[in-house]
């Protein structure tokens, strides 16, 4: 009985340790508001400013941001916060009003209230 219990405990610990490993090439997609090439450059540059971002592409037509991140070095929320700091809203993080207002006229997208 003791051997069975010990086996169950060891198996459980092994399973928990494996489930907590973070993905070094995690791909995520989310919406980011913007309008033009200037927005695209600003958004992608902001994403790459976060340590652990391996790839960042924002599509002008669909407003979809696709990133590949090392989850051992950063979290997706940090990427969204960096993008918001340069004036672009995402699904979770809204840019500060004063930063948004300072964007170039062609970059002022319609904000959802």
PDB file as gemmi writes it, atoms N, CA and C in Angstrom:
CRYST1    1.000    1.000    1.000  90.00  90.00  90.00 P 1                      
ATOM      1  N   UNK A   1       0.820  -1.196   0.000  1.00  0.00           N  
ATOM      2  CA  UNK A   1       0.000   0.000   0.000  1.00  0.00           C  
ATOM      3  C   UNK A   1       0.867   1.264   0.000  1.00  0.00           C  
ATOM      4  N   UNK A   2       1.947   1.244   0.786  1.00  0.00           N  
ATOM      5  CA  UNK A   2       2.833   2.395   0.842  1.00  0.00           C  
ATOM      6  C   UNK A   2       3.483   2.654  -0.512  1.00  0.00           C  
ATOM      7  N   UNK A   3       3.837   1.588  -1.234  1.00  0.00           N  
ATOM      8  CA  UNK A   3       4.466   1.740  -2.544  1.00  0.00           C  
ATOM      9  C   UNK A   3       3.500   2.357  -3.545  1.00  0.00           C  
ATOM     10  N   UNK A   4       2.248   1.978  -3.488  1.00  0.00           N  
ATOM     11  CA  UNK A   4       1.248   2.525  -4.401  1.00  0.00           C  
ATOM     12  C   UNK A   4       1.046   4.009  -4.116  1.00  0.00           C  
ATOM     13  N   UNK A   5       0.938   4.342  -2.847  1.00  0.00           N  
ATOM     14  CA  UNK A   5       0.759   5.744  -2.457  1.00  0.00           C  
ATOM     15  C   UNK A   5       1.963   6.590  -2.874  1.00  0.00           C  
ATOM     16  N   UNK A   6       3.155   6.055  -2.672  1.00  0.00           N  
ATOM     17  CA  UNK A   6       4.365   6.758  -3.079  1.00  0.00           C  
ATOM     18  C   UNK A   6       4.393   6.954  -4.595  1.00  0.00           C  
ATOM     19  N   UNK A   7       4.000   5.930  -5.348  1.00  0.00           N  
ATOM     20  CA  UNK A   7       3.953   6.034  -6.804  1.00  0.00           C  
ATOM     21  C   UNK A   7       2.970   7.116  -7.245  1.00  0.00           C  
ATOM     22  N   UNK A   8       1.816   7.166  -6.622  1.00  0.00           N  
ATOM     23  CA  UNK A   8       0.802   8.165  -6.972  1.00  0.00           C  
ATOM     24  C   UNK A   8       1.314   9.577  -6.683  1.00  0.00           C  
ATOM     25  N   UNK A   9       1.959   9.756  -5.568  1.00  0.00           N  
ATOM     26  CA  UNK A   9       2.497  11.069  -5.204  1.00  0.00           C  
ATOM     27  C   UNK A   9       3.590  11.486  -6.187  1.00  0.00           C  
ATOM     28  N   UNK A  10       4.522  10.594  -6.501  1.00  0.00           N  
ATOM     29  CA  UNK A  10       5.587  10.909  -7.453  1.00  0.00           C  
ATOM     30  C   UNK A  10       5.025  11.208  -8.841  1.00  0.00           C  
ATOM     31  N   UNK A  11       4.056  10.437  -9.282  1.00  0.00           N  
ATOM     32  CA  UNK A  11       3.437  10.667 -10.591  1.00  0.00           C  
ATOM     33  C   UNK A  11       2.744  12.030 -10.615  1.00  0.00           C  
ATOM     34  N   UNK A  12       2.044  12.364  -9.545  1.00  0.00           N  
ATOM     35  CA  UNK A  12       1.354  13.659  -9.462  1.00  0.00           C  
ATOM     36  C   UNK A  12       2.328  14.829  -9.495  1.00  0.00           C  
ATOM     37  N   UNK A  13       3.437  14.714  -8.778  1.00  0.00           N  
ATOM     38  CA  UNK A  13       4.442  15.782  -8.773  1.00  0.00           C  
ATOM     39  C   UNK A  13       5.072  15.949 -10.147  1.00  0.00           C  
ATOM     40  N   UNK A  14       5.327  14.852 -10.822  1.00  0.00           N  
ATOM     41  CA  UNK A  14       5.903  14.909 -12.160  1.00  0.00           C  
ATOM     42  C   UNK A  14       4.936  15.580 -13.127  1.00  0.00           C  
ATOM     43  N   UNK A  15       3.667  15.237 -13.045  1.00  0.00           N  
ATOM     44  CA  UNK A  15       2.654  15.834 -13.913  1.00  0.00           C  
ATOM     45  C   UNK A  15       2.532  17.329 -13.660  1.00  0.00           C  
ATOM     46  N   UNK A  16       2.543  17.750 -12.417  1.00  0.00           N  
ATOM     47  CA  UNK A  16       2.448  19.172 -12.083  1.00  0.00           C  
ATOM     48  C   UNK A  16       3.672  19.939 -12.579  1.00  0.00           C  
ATOM     49  N   UNK A  17       4.837  19.371 -12.443  1.00  0.00           N  
ATOM     50  CA  UNK A  17       6.057  20.046 -12.891  1.00  0.00           C  
ATOM     51  C   UNK A  17       6.043  20.243 -14.398  1.00  0.00           C  
ATOM     52  N   UNK A  18       5.550  19.273 -15.141  1.00  0.00           N  
ATOM     53  CA  UNK A  18       5.498  19.393 -16.591  1.00  0.00           C  
ATOM     54  C   UNK A  18       4.442  20.394 -17.026  1.00  0.00           C  
ATOM     55  N   UNK A  19       3.337  20.484 -16.320  1.00  0.00           N  
ATOM     56  CA  UNK A  19       2.265  21.396 -16.724  1.00  0.00           C  
ATOM     57  C   UNK A  19       2.621  22.857 -16.472  1.00  0.00           C  
ATOM     58  N   UNK A  20       3.629  23.131 -15.661  1.00  0.00           N  
ATOM     59  CA  UNK A  20       3.996  24.497 -15.353  1.00  0.00           C  
ATOM     60  C   UNK A  20       5.106  25.036 -16.253  1.00  0.00           C  
ATOM     61  N   UNK A  21       5.593  24.221 -17.175  1.00  0.00           N  
ATOM     62  CA  UNK A  21       6.611  24.725 -18.086  1.00  0.00           C  
ATOM     63  C   UNK A  21       5.972  25.711 -19.045  1.00  0.00           C  
ATOM     64  N   UNK A  22       6.705  26.744 -19.364  1.00  0.00           N  
ATOM     65  CA  UNK A  22       6.189  27.794 -20.235  1.00  0.00           C  
ATOM     66  C   UNK A  22       6.721  27.594 -21.646  1.00  0.00           C  
ATOM     67  N   UNK A  23       5.927  28.002 -22.595  1.00  0.00           N  
ATOM     68  CA  UNK A  23       6.243  27.818 -23.997  1.00  0.00           C  
ATOM     69  C   UNK A  23       7.242  28.881 -24.464  1.00  0.00           C  
ATOM     70  N   UNK A  24       8.305  28.451 -25.110  1.00  0.00           N  
ATOM     71  CA  UNK A  24       9.317  29.392 -25.603  1.00  0.00           C  
ATOM     72  C   UNK A  24       8.938  29.988 -26.952  1.00  0.00           C  
ATOM     73  N   UNK A  25       7.933  29.430 -27.600  1.00  0.00           N  
ATOM     74  CA  UNK A  25       7.470  29.923 -28.895  1.00  0.00           C  
ATOM     75  C   UNK A  25       5.945  29.968 -28.924  1.00  0.00           C  
ATOM     76  N   UNK A  26       5.366  30.689 -27.987  1.00  0.00           N  
ATOM     77  CA  UNK A  26       3.913  30.780 -27.897  1.00  0.00           C  
ATOM     78  C   UNK A  26       3.400  31.811 -28.897  1.00  0.00           C  
ATOM     79  N   UNK A  27       2.449  31.393 -29.713  1.00  0.00           N  
ATOM     80  CA  UNK A  27       1.868  32.283 -30.719  1.00  0.00           C  
ATOM     81  C   UNK A  27       0.520  32.783 -30.216  1.00  0.00           C  
ATOM     82  N   UNK A  28       0.347  34.104 -30.279  1.00  0.00           N  
ATOM     83  CA  UNK A  28      -0.896  34.729 -29.841  1.00  0.00           C  
ATOM     84  C   UNK A  28      -1.361  35.730 -30.893  1.00  0.00           C  
ATOM     85  N   UNK A  29      -2.673  35.875 -31.021  1.00  0.00           N  
ATOM     86  CA  UNK A  29      -3.250  36.889 -31.899  1.00  0.00           C  
ATOM     87  C   UNK A  29      -4.312  37.651 -31.128  1.00  0.00           C  
ATOM     88  N   UNK A  30      -4.356  38.960 -31.365  1.00  0.00           N  
ATOM     89  CA  UNK A  30      -5.352  39.802 -30.708  1.00  0.00           C  
ATOM     90  C   UNK A  30      -5.534  41.065 -31.531  1.00  0.00           C  
ATOM     91  N   UNK A  31      -6.615  41.774 -31.278  1.00  0.00           N  
ATOM     92  CA  UNK A  31      -6.925  42.976 -32.045  1.00  0.00           C  
ATOM     93  C   UNK A  31      -6.247  44.204 -31.438  1.00  0.00           C  
ATOM     94  N   UNK A  32      -5.702  45.037 -32.316  1.00  0.00           N  
ATOM     95  CA  UNK A  32      -5.115  46.321 -31.915  1.00  0.00           C  
ATOM     96  C   UNK A  32      -5.659  47.383 -32.870  1.00  0.00           C  
ATOM     97  N   UNK A  33      -6.142  48.485 -32.336  1.00  0.00           N  
ATOM     98  CA  UNK A  33      -6.692  49.552 -33.169  1.00  0.00           C  
ATOM     99  C   UNK A  33      -5.591  50.425 -33.749  1.00  0.00           C  
ATOM    100  N   UNK A  34      -5.791  50.803 -35.008  1.00  0.00           N  
ATOM    101  CA  UNK A  34      -4.869  51.661 -35.735  1.00  0.00           C  
ATOM    102  C   UNK A  34      -5.361  51.810 -37.155  1.00  0.00           C  
ATOM    103  N   UNK A  35      -4.674  52.625 -37.971  1.00  0.00           N  
ATOM    104  CA  UNK A  35      -5.167  52.919 -39.311  1.00  0.00           C  
ATOM    105  C   UNK A  35      -4.178  52.727 -40.447  1.00  0.00           C  
ATOM    106  N   UNK A  36      -2.895  53.001 -40.237  1.00  0.00           N  
ATOM    107  CA  UNK A  36      -2.014  53.196 -41.385  1.00  0.00           C  
ATOM    108  C   UNK A  36      -0.631  52.573 -41.168  1.00  0.00           C  
ATOM    109  N   UNK A  37       0.249  52.852 -42.144  1.00  0.00           N  
ATOM    110  CA  UNK A  37       1.630  52.351 -42.063  1.00  0.00           C  
ATOM    111  C   UNK A  37       2.370  52.897 -40.845  1.00  0.00           C  
ATOM    112  N   UNK A  38       2.120  54.160 -40.515  1.00  0.00           N  
ATOM    113  CA  UNK A  38       2.763  54.736 -39.321  1.00  0.00           C  
ATOM    114  C   UNK A  38       2.342  53.965 -38.076  1.00  0.00           C  
ATOM    115  N   UNK A  39       1.058  53.644 -37.999  1.00  0.00           N  
ATOM    116  CA  UNK A  39       0.548  52.866 -36.867  1.00  0.00           C  
ATOM    117  C   UNK A  39       1.237  51.507 -36.818  1.00  0.00           C  
ATOM    118  N   UNK A  40       1.340  50.873 -37.982  1.00  0.00           N  
ATOM    119  CA  UNK A  40       1.955  49.554 -38.055  1.00  0.00           C  
ATOM    120  C   UNK A  40       3.382  49.580 -37.511  1.00  0.00           C  
ATOM    121  N   UNK A  41       4.160  50.546 -37.930  1.00  0.00           N  
ATOM    122  CA  UNK A  41       5.547  50.658 -37.466  1.00  0.00           C  
ATOM    123  C   UNK A  41       5.596  50.903 -35.957  1.00  0.00           C  
ATOM    124  N   UNK A  42       4.732  51.789 -35.475  1.00  0.00           N  
ATOM    125  CA  UNK A  42       4.709  52.131 -34.050  1.00  0.00           C  
ATOM    126  C   UNK A  42       4.293  50.930 -33.207  1.00  0.00           C  
ATOM    127  N   UNK A  43       3.267  50.227 -33.641  1.00  0.00           N  
ATOM    128  CA  UNK A  43       2.747  49.067 -32.896  1.00  0.00           C  
ATOM    129  C   UNK A  43       3.789  47.949 -32.846  1.00  0.00           C  
ATOM    130  N   UNK A  44       4.372  47.633 -33.985  1.00  0.00           N  
ATOM    131  CA  UNK A  44       5.366  46.560 -34.029  1.00  0.00           C  
ATOM    132  C   UNK A  44       6.613  46.917 -33.235  1.00  0.00           C  
ATOM    133  N   UNK A  45       7.052  48.165 -33.312  1.00  0.00           N  
ATOM    134  CA  UNK A  45       8.219  48.608 -32.552  1.00  0.00           C  
ATOM    135  C   UNK A  45       7.956  48.491 -31.051  1.00  0.00           C  
ATOM    136  N   UNK A  46       6.741  48.862 -30.635  1.00  0.00           N  
ATOM    137  CA  UNK A  46       6.381  48.759 -29.213  1.00  0.00           C  
ATOM    138  C   UNK A  46       6.390  47.302 -28.757  1.00  0.00           C  
ATOM    139  N   UNK A  47       5.873  46.420 -29.582  1.00  0.00           N  
ATOM    140  CA  UNK A  47       5.858  45.000 -29.222  1.00  0.00           C  
ATOM    141  C   UNK A  47       7.281  44.459 -29.079  1.00  0.00           C  
ATOM    142  N   UNK A  48       8.151  44.811 -30.030  1.00  0.00           N  
ATOM    143  CA  UNK A  48       9.535  44.338 -29.970  1.00  0.00           C  
ATOM    144  C   UNK A  48      10.317  44.946 -28.806  1.00  0.00           C  
ATOM    145  N   UNK A  49       9.812  46.021 -28.218  1.00  0.00           N  
ATOM    146  CA  UNK A  49      10.509  46.621 -27.075  1.00  0.00           C  
ATOM    147  C   UNK A  49      10.409  45.746 -25.822  1.00  0.00           C  
ATOM    148  N   UNK A  50       9.518  44.782 -25.833  1.00  0.00           N  
ATOM    149  CA  UNK A  50       9.342  43.874 -24.693  1.00  0.00           C  
ATOM    150  C   UNK A  50      10.294  42.695 -24.861  1.00  0.00           C  
ATOM    151  N   UNK A  51      11.123  42.495 -23.860  1.00  0.00           N  
ATOM    152  CA  UNK A  51      12.063  41.379 -23.888  1.00  0.00           C  
ATOM    153  C   UNK A  51      11.296  40.059 -23.925  1.00  0.00           C  
ATOM    154  N   UNK A  52      11.660  39.206 -24.871  1.00  0.00           N  
ATOM    155  CA  UNK A  52      10.987  37.918 -25.008  1.00  0.00           C  
ATOM    156  C   UNK A  52      10.096  37.842 -26.235  1.00  0.00           C  
ATOM    157  N   UNK A  53       9.873  38.986 -26.914  1.00  0.00           N  
ATOM    158  CA  UNK A  53       9.074  38.975 -28.142  1.00  0.00           C  
ATOM    159  C   UNK A  53       9.987  38.568 -29.286  1.00  0.00           C  
ATOM    160  N   UNK A  54       9.601  37.509 -29.988  1.00  0.00           N  
ATOM    161  CA  UNK A  54      10.414  36.993 -31.083  1.00  0.00           C  
ATOM    162  C   UNK A  54       9.901  37.454 -32.442  1.00  0.00           C  
ATOM    163  N   UNK A  55       8.592  37.627 -32.566  1.00  0.00           N  
ATOM    164  CA  UNK A  55       7.989  38.049 -33.820  1.00  0.00           C  
ATOM    165  C   UNK A  55       6.768  38.898 -33.498  1.00  0.00           C  
ATOM    166  N   UNK A  56       6.591  39.977 -34.254  1.00  0.00           N  
ATOM    167  CA  UNK A  56       5.426  40.847 -34.075  1.00  0.00           C  
ATOM    168  C   UNK A  56       5.003  41.386 -35.428  1.00  0.00           C  
ATOM    169  N   UNK A  57       3.764  41.092 -35.819  1.00  0.00           N  
ATOM    170  CA  UNK A  57       3.233  41.594 -37.084  1.00  0.00           C  
ATOM    171  C   UNK A  57       1.807  42.078 -36.856  1.00  0.00           C  
ATOM    172  N   UNK A  58       1.550  43.312 -37.333  1.00  0.00           N  
ATOM    173  CA  UNK A  58       0.206  43.885 -37.243  1.00  0.00           C  
ATOM    174  C   UNK A  58      -0.323  44.086 -38.649  1.00  0.00           C  
ATOM    175  N   UNK A  59      -1.518  43.564 -38.920  1.00  0.00           N  
ATOM    176  CA  UNK A  59      -2.141  43.675 -40.233  1.00  0.00           C  
ATOM    177  C   UNK A  59      -3.042  44.905 -40.266  1.00  0.00           C  
ATOM    178  N   UNK A  60      -2.790  45.805 -41.204  1.00  0.00           N  
ATOM    179  CA  UNK A  60      -3.527  47.062 -41.294  1.00  0.00           C  
ATOM    180  C   UNK A  60      -5.015  46.823 -41.565  1.00  0.00           C  
ATOM    181  N   UNK A  61      -5.350  45.921 -42.480  1.00  0.00           N  
ATOM    182  CA  UNK A  61      -6.749  45.711 -42.843  1.00  0.00           C  
ATOM    183  C   UNK A  61      -7.567  45.044 -41.745  1.00  0.00           C  
ATOM    184  N   UNK A  62      -7.008  44.010 -41.124  1.00  0.00           N  
ATOM    185  CA  UNK A  62      -7.772  43.238 -40.141  1.00  0.00           C  
ATOM    186  C   UNK A  62      -7.581  43.726 -38.706  1.00  0.00           C  
ATOM    187  N   UNK A  63      -6.579  44.556 -38.493  1.00  0.00           N  
ATOM    188  CA  UNK A  63      -6.204  45.049 -37.160  1.00  0.00           C  
ATOM    189  C   UNK A  63      -5.763  43.924 -36.222  1.00  0.00           C  
ATOM    190  N   UNK A  64      -5.351  42.799 -36.803  1.00  0.00           N  
ATOM    191  CA  UNK A  64      -4.906  41.667 -36.007  1.00  0.00           C  
ATOM    192  C   UNK A  64      -3.398  41.735 -35.765  1.00  0.00           C  
ATOM    193  N   UNK A  65      -3.037  41.634 -34.524  1.00  0.00           N  
ATOM    194  CA  UNK A  65      -1.640  41.585 -34.099  1.00  0.00           C  
ATOM    195  C   UNK A  65      -1.301  40.129 -33.823  1.00  0.00           C  
ATOM    196  N   UNK A  66      -0.234  39.650 -34.419  1.00  0.00           N  
ATOM    197  CA  UNK A  66       0.237  38.291 -34.178  1.00  0.00           C  
ATOM    198  C   UNK A  66       1.637  38.388 -33.608  1.00  0.00           C  
ATOM    199  N   UNK A  67       1.836  37.747 -32.462  1.00  0.00           N  
ATOM    200  CA  UNK A  67       3.141  37.760 -31.813  1.00  0.00           C  
ATOM    201  C   UNK A  67       3.556  36.338 -31.471  1.00  0.00           C  
ATOM    202  N   UNK A  68       4.845  36.131 -31.483  1.00  0.00           N  
ATOM    203  CA  UNK A  68       5.432  34.906 -30.935  1.00  0.00           C  
ATOM    204  C   UNK A  68       6.324  35.357 -29.793  1.00  0.00           C  
ATOM    205  N   UNK A  69       6.037  34.834 -28.607  1.00  0.00           N  
ATOM    206  CA  UNK A  69       6.773  35.254 -27.418  1.00  0.00           C  
ATOM    207  C   UNK A  69       7.344  34.050 -26.682  1.00  0.00           C  
ATOM    208  N   UNK A  70       8.399  34.312 -25.938  1.00  0.00           N  
ATOM    209  CA  UNK A  70       8.969  33.341 -25.023  1.00  0.00           C  
ATOM    210  C   UNK A  70       8.284  33.595 -23.685  1.00  0.00           C  
ATOM    211  N   UNK A  71       7.378  32.710 -23.293  1.00  0.00           N  
ATOM    212  CA  UNK A  71       6.615  32.905 -22.063  1.00  0.00           C  
ATOM    213  C   UNK A  71       7.467  32.777 -20.802  1.00  0.00           C  
ATOM    214  N   UNK A  72       8.704  32.321 -20.949  1.00  0.00           N  
ATOM    215  CA  UNK A  72       9.610  32.297 -19.804  1.00  0.00           C  
ATOM    216  C   UNK A  72      10.178  33.685 -19.536  1.00  0.00           C  
ATOM    217  N   UNK A  73      10.132  34.575 -20.549  1.00  0.00           N  
ATOM    218  CA  UNK A  73      10.705  35.911 -20.413  1.00  0.00           C  
ATOM    219  C   UNK A  73       9.667  37.015 -20.335  1.00  0.00           C  
ATOM    220  N   UNK A  74       8.470  36.799 -20.861  1.00  0.00           N  
ATOM    221  CA  UNK A  74       7.455  37.856 -20.827  1.00  0.00           C  
ATOM    222  C   UNK A  74       6.059  37.260 -20.870  1.00  0.00           C  
ATOM    223  N   UNK A  75       5.098  38.106 -20.586  1.00  0.00           N  
ATOM    224  CA  UNK A  75       3.696  37.727 -20.649  1.00  0.00           C  
ATOM    225  C   UNK A  75       3.025  38.528 -21.750  1.00  0.00           C  
ATOM    226  N   UNK A  76       1.955  37.996 -22.286  1.00  0.00           N  
ATOM    227  CA  UNK A  76       1.218  38.669 -23.346  1.00  0.00           C  
ATOM    228  C   UNK A  76       0.705  40.025 -22.880  1.00  0.00           C  
ATOM    229  N   UNK A  77       0.294  40.129 -21.635  1.00  0.00           N  
ATOM    230  CA  UNK A  77      -0.208  41.398 -21.106  1.00  0.00           C  
ATOM    231  C   UNK A  77       0.854  42.492 -21.188  1.00  0.00           C  
ATOM    232  N   UNK A  78       2.118  42.151 -21.001  1.00  0.00           N  
ATOM    233  CA  UNK A  78       3.204  43.141 -21.104  1.00  0.00           C  
ATOM    234  C   UNK A  78       3.311  43.698 -22.518  1.00  0.00           C  
ATOM    235  N   UNK A  79       3.070  42.858 -23.509  1.00  0.00           N  
ATOM    236  CA  UNK A  79       3.097  43.305 -24.904  1.00  0.00           C  
ATOM    237  C   UNK A  79       1.938  44.281 -25.140  1.00  0.00           C  
ATOM    238  N   UNK A  80       0.759  43.935 -24.668  1.00  0.00           N  
ATOM    239  CA  UNK A  80      -0.411  44.798 -24.838  1.00  0.00           C  
ATOM    240  C   UNK A  80      -0.219  46.137 -24.117  1.00  0.00           C  
ATOM    241  N   UNK A  81       0.418  46.120 -22.960  1.00  0.00           N  
ATOM    242  CA  UNK A  81       0.687  47.362 -22.226  1.00  0.00           C  
ATOM    243  C   UNK A  81       1.686  48.243 -22.971  1.00  0.00           C  
ATOM    244  N   UNK A  82       2.695  47.642 -23.580  1.00  0.00           N  
ATOM    245  CA  UNK A  82       3.686  48.409 -24.345  1.00  0.00           C  
ATOM    246  C   UNK A  82       3.022  49.067 -25.553  1.00  0.00           C  
ATOM    247  N   UNK A  83       2.121  48.361 -26.194  1.00  0.00           N  
ATOM    248  CA  UNK A  83       1.398  48.911 -27.345  1.00  0.00           C  
ATOM    249  C   UNK A  83       0.486  50.055 -26.900  1.00  0.00           C  
ATOM    250  N   UNK A  84      -0.157  49.902 -25.768  1.00  0.00           N  
ATOM    251  CA  UNK A  84      -1.032  50.962 -25.245  1.00  0.00           C  
ATOM    252  C   UNK A  84      -0.225  52.215 -24.899  1.00  0.00           C  
ATOM    253  N   UNK A  85       0.985  52.053 -24.429  1.00  0.00           N  
ATOM    254  CA  UNK A  85       1.818  53.208 -24.069  1.00  0.00           C  
ATOM    255  C   UNK A  85       2.149  54.099 -25.259  1.00  0.00           C  
ATOM    256  N   UNK A  86       2.081  53.531 -26.489  1.00  0.00           N  
ATOM    257  CA  UNK A  86       2.360  54.339 -27.673  1.00  0.00           C  
ATOM    258  C   UNK A  86       1.076  54.813 -28.349  1.00  0.00           C  
ATOM    259  N   UNK A  87      -0.088  54.560 -27.712  1.00  0.00           N  
ATOM    260  CA  UNK A  87      -1.340  55.152 -28.184  1.00  0.00           C  
ATOM    261  C   UNK A  87      -2.338  54.240 -28.848  1.00  0.00           C  
ATOM    262  N   UNK A  88      -2.160  52.930 -28.762  1.00  0.00           N  
ATOM    263  CA  UNK A  88      -3.066  52.015 -29.463  1.00  0.00           C  
ATOM    264  C   UNK A  88      -3.776  51.068 -28.500  1.00  0.00           C  
ATOM    265  N   UNK A  89      -5.113  51.051 -28.601  1.00  0.00           N  
ATOM    266  CA  UNK A  89      -5.931  50.186 -27.755  1.00  0.00           C  
ATOM    267  C   UNK A  89      -5.885  48.746 -28.255  1.00  0.00           C  
ATOM    268  N   UNK A  90      -5.950  47.819 -27.307  1.00  0.00           N  
ATOM    269  CA  UNK A  90      -6.098  46.402 -27.647  1.00  0.00           C  
ATOM    270  C   UNK A  90      -7.343  45.888 -26.925  1.00  0.00           C  
ATOM    271  N   UNK A  91      -7.583  44.604 -27.028  1.00  0.00           N  
ATOM    272  CA  UNK A  91      -8.765  44.030 -26.404  1.00  0.00           C  
ATOM    273  C   UNK A  91      -8.755  44.157 -24.878  1.00  0.00           C  
ATOM    274  N   UNK A  92      -7.591  44.167 -24.261  1.00  0.00           N  
ATOM    275  CA  UNK A  92      -7.495  44.213 -22.800  1.00  0.00           C  
ATOM    276  C   UNK A  92      -7.022  45.551 -22.234  1.00  0.00           C  
ATOM    277  N   UNK A  93      -6.187  46.257 -22.983  1.00  0.00           N  
ATOM    278  CA  UNK A  93      -5.540  47.452 -22.445  1.00  0.00           C  
ATOM    279  C   UNK A  93      -5.856  48.657 -23.330  1.00  0.00           C  
ATOM    280  N   UNK A  94      -6.365  49.706 -22.703  1.00  0.00           N  
ATOM    281  CA  UNK A  94      -6.675  50.939 -23.424  1.00  0.00           C  
ATOM    282  C   UNK A  94      -5.523  51.925 -23.259  1.00  0.00           C  
ATOM    283  N   UNK A  95      -5.176  52.600 -24.355  1.00  0.00           N  
ATOM    284  CA  UNK A  95      -4.110  53.601 -24.317  1.00  0.00           C  
ATOM    285  C   UNK A  95      -4.555  54.808 -23.505  1.00  0.00           C  
ATOM    286  N   UNK A  96      -3.629  55.466 -22.821  1.00  0.00           N  
ATOM    287  CA  UNK A  96      -3.977  56.702 -22.111  1.00  0.00           C  
ATOM    288  C   UNK A  96      -4.510  57.747 -23.098  1.00  0.00           C  
ATOM    289  N   UNK A  97      -5.523  58.483 -22.691  1.00  0.00           N  
ATOM    290  CA  UNK A  97      -6.157  59.476 -23.564  1.00  0.00           C  
ATOM    291  C   UNK A  97      -5.162  60.494 -24.102  1.00  0.00           C  
ATOM    292  N   UNK A  98      -4.245  60.985 -23.243  1.00  0.00           N  
ATOM    293  CA  UNK A  98      -3.303  62.009 -23.689  1.00  0.00           C  
ATOM    294  C   UNK A  98      -2.331  61.475 -24.738  1.00  0.00           C  
ATOM    295  N   UNK A  99      -1.962  60.207 -24.640  1.00  0.00           N  
ATOM    296  CA  UNK A  99      -1.069  59.604 -25.638  1.00  0.00           C  
ATOM    297  C   UNK A  99      -1.829  59.431 -26.950  1.00  0.00           C  
ATOM    298  N   UNK A 100      -3.062  58.942 -26.870  1.00  0.00           N  
ATOM    299  CA  UNK A 100      -3.885  58.777 -28.068  1.00  0.00           C  
ATOM    300  C   UNK A 100      -4.084  60.114 -28.781  1.00  0.00           C  
ATOM    301  N   UNK A 101      -4.376  61.165 -28.040  1.00  0.00           N  
ATOM    302  CA  UNK A 101      -4.631  62.486 -28.634  1.00  0.00           C  
ATOM    303  C   UNK A 101      -3.398  63.054 -29.335  1.00  0.00           C  
ATOM    304  N   UNK A 102      -2.206  62.617 -28.941  1.00  0.00           N  
ATOM    305  CA  UNK A 102      -0.966  63.115 -29.544  1.00  0.00           C  
ATOM    306  C   UNK A 102      -0.541  62.338 -30.793  1.00  0.00           C  
ATOM    307  N   UNK A 103      -1.314  61.324 -31.187  1.00  0.00           N  
ATOM    308  CA  UNK A 103      -1.000  60.605 -32.423  1.00  0.00           C  
ATOM    309  C   UNK A 103      -1.237  61.524 -33.619  1.00  0.00           C  
ATOM    310  N   UNK A 104      -0.561  61.240 -34.711  1.00  0.00           N  
ATOM    311  CA  UNK A 104      -0.764  61.981 -35.956  1.00  0.00           C  
ATOM    312  C   UNK A 104      -2.232  61.864 -36.368  1.00  0.00           C  
ATOM    313  N   UNK A 105      -2.757  62.855 -37.053  1.00  0.00           N  
ATOM    314  CA  UNK A 105      -4.166  62.893 -37.431  1.00  0.00           C  
ATOM    315  C   UNK A 105      -4.659  61.655 -38.157  1.00  0.00           C  
ATOM    316  N   UNK A 106      -3.847  61.103 -39.050  1.00  0.00           N  
ATOM    317  CA  UNK A 106      -4.286  59.924 -39.795  1.00  0.00           C  
ATOM    318  C   UNK A 106      -4.310  58.669 -38.920  1.00  0.00           C  
ATOM    319  N   UNK A 107      -3.665  58.743 -37.769  1.00  0.00           N  
ATOM    320  CA  UNK A 107      -3.580  57.588 -36.881  1.00  0.00           C  
ATOM    321  C   UNK A 107      -4.717  57.538 -35.855  1.00  0.00           C  
ATOM    322  N   UNK A 108      -5.507  58.606 -35.779  1.00  0.00           N  
ATOM    323  CA  UNK A 108      -6.594  58.652 -34.799  1.00  0.00           C  
ATOM    324  C   UNK A 108      -7.733  57.755 -35.260  1.00  0.00           C  
ATOM    325  N   UNK A 109      -7.795  56.578 -34.697  1.00  0.00           N  
ATOM    326  CA  UNK A 109      -8.837  55.584 -35.009  1.00  0.00           C  
ATOM    327  C   UNK A 109     -10.069  55.875 -34.149  1.00  0.00           C  
ATOM    328  N   UNK A 110     -11.188  55.270 -34.518  1.00  0.00           N  
ATOM    329  CA  UNK A 110     -12.413  55.454 -33.743  1.00  0.00           C  
ATOM    330  C   UNK A 110     -12.321  54.577 -32.502  1.00  0.00           C  
ATOM    331  N   UNK A 111     -12.381  55.207 -31.345  1.00  0.00           N  
ATOM    332  CA  UNK A 111     -12.271  54.474 -30.082  1.00  0.00           C  
ATOM    333  C   UNK A 111     -13.628  53.968 -29.629  1.00  0.00           C  
ATOM    334  N   UNK A 112     -13.660  52.750 -29.111  1.00  0.00           N  
ATOM    335  CA  UNK A 112     -14.867  52.170 -28.546  1.00  0.00           C  
ATOM    336  C   UNK A 112     -14.963  52.625 -27.103  1.00  0.00           C  
ATOM    337  N   UNK A 113     -16.121  53.147 -26.738  1.00  0.00           N  
ATOM    338  CA  UNK A 113     -16.280  53.656 -25.362  1.00  0.00           C  
ATOM    339  C   UNK A 113     -16.798  52.613 -24.433  1.00  0.00           C  
TER     340      UNK A 113                                                      
END                                                                             
